[in-house]
């Protein structure tokens, strides 16, 4: 698999995880995307793309299926962002 394909798969995986996390935590995505002309959301997206805890994130999301936790996991670099927008 080439570099471009690996990058594409990584972006797809991280995008999916971020979307699932925001849905699980009840993040108002529209409102979050408007803050500071979208710069806050852009920072959160970059944080997720470069996150080293993808496997832990997947496990956390799977373990809590069907319930809404009060906050994201401790390891999440976007925990404060998600809490501020849910």
Secondary structure, 3 states (H helix, E strand, C coil): CCHHHHHHHHHHHHHHHHHHHHHHHCCCHHHHHHHHHHHHHHHHHHHHHCCCCHHHHHHHHHHCCCCCCCCCCCCCCCHHHHHHCC
